[in-house]
Amino acid sequence: MVSLPTVDFLSDLSGELQSYVFEELNVRQLNVCADPMQYATIKAEPNYGVLGKRLGKAMGPVSKAIKDMSQDDILKFQKTGLLNLMEHSLAAEDIIIKHEFRIPQGCSKVDIDAELGEDGIIVVIELGVDQLLVDAGSAREFVSRVQKMRKSCGLRTSDEVSIFYELSETVDSVTQASFARMLLKEQSYFQESIGCVPQPTKMKPDRAEVILSETCSLADGAQVNITLTCPVNLQDMGAPLS
């Protein structure tokens, strides 16, 4: 039997587990729904391993009756865990409930997808390209690169650094514009995650002490050189990124 998601589980998703879900799935919004039937159909199948031994010759008709159960009957059985069928009393372990993802009206396969989990849990993801999410993904990838560089230098997360970037000359104008837009929109995220907002390499003072410089390719196609230096006063670099 597949049980419905518990209130506590749904509450945890909206609370202490939310940040973990955001990080793992790279999403910005999480909507919790207690009714999986908004996104699925259900069907009942007999648990042959349990019922076969008990029902013997009656297994055939009972099996067909179980498979013919209506959605309402299945939902009622999920709540009660009991069912009288053809003079046989069936319990939770006698019937297997399976969910099948149903694409909501007005959506297509390119708009939405889902993964069925245990205990009636369905994870539904909207696949439409959202520019905010694209920018957020690029920002997270940039931060991940910086953190790996910090680690390779033996720096602690509490150690302050200044970060400079320079796009490769081979990067096209569309990617350049996308990268610049991402830097502007994600300044708060950069400040929170790595302690500063990345600045163009041309703003790096000559006296800045370079810790490490690496060139990497990001998922959006941007090839960028990232340089970590000892902390530099923003006033020494001129106006901050704007």
Secondary structure as GFF3:
##gff-version 3
##sequence-region A 1 242
A	DSSP	alpha_helix	7	14	.	.	.	ID=ss1
A	DSSP	alpha_helix	18	25	.	.	.	ID=ss2
A	DSSP	three_ten_helix	36	38	.	.	.	ID=ss3
A	DSSP	beta_strand	40	46	.	.	.	ID=ss4
A	DSSP	alpha_helix	48	55	.	.	.	ID=ss5
A	DSSP	three_ten_helix	56	58	.	.	.	ID=ss6
A	DSSP	alpha_helix	59	67	.	.	.	ID=ss7
A	DSSP	alpha_helix	71	80	.	.	.	ID=ss8
A	DSSP	beta_strand	82	85	.	.	.	ID=ss9
A	DSSP	beta_strand	88	91	.	.	.	ID=ss10
A	DSSP	three_ten_helix	92	94	.	.	.	ID=ss11
A	DSSP	beta_strand	95	101	.	.	.	ID=ss12
A	DSSP	beta_strand	112	116	.	.	.	ID=ss13
A	DSSP	three_ten_helix	118	120	.	.	.	ID=ss14
A	DSSP	beta_strand	122	126	.	.	.	ID=ss15
A	DSSP	alpha_helix	131	152	.	.	.	ID=ss16
A	DSSP	beta_strand	162	167	.	.	.	ID=ss17
A	DSSP	alpha_helix	173	185	.	.	.	ID=ss18
A	DSSP	alpha_helix	187	194	.	.	.	ID=ss19
A	DSSP	beta_strand	199	200	.	.	.	ID=ss20
A	DSSP	three_ten_helix	201	203	.	.	.	ID=ss21
A	DSSP	beta_strand	210	217	.	.	.	ID=ss22
A	DSSP	beta_strand	223	229	.	.	.	ID=ss23
A	DSSP	three_ten_helix	234	237	.	.	.	ID=ss24
###
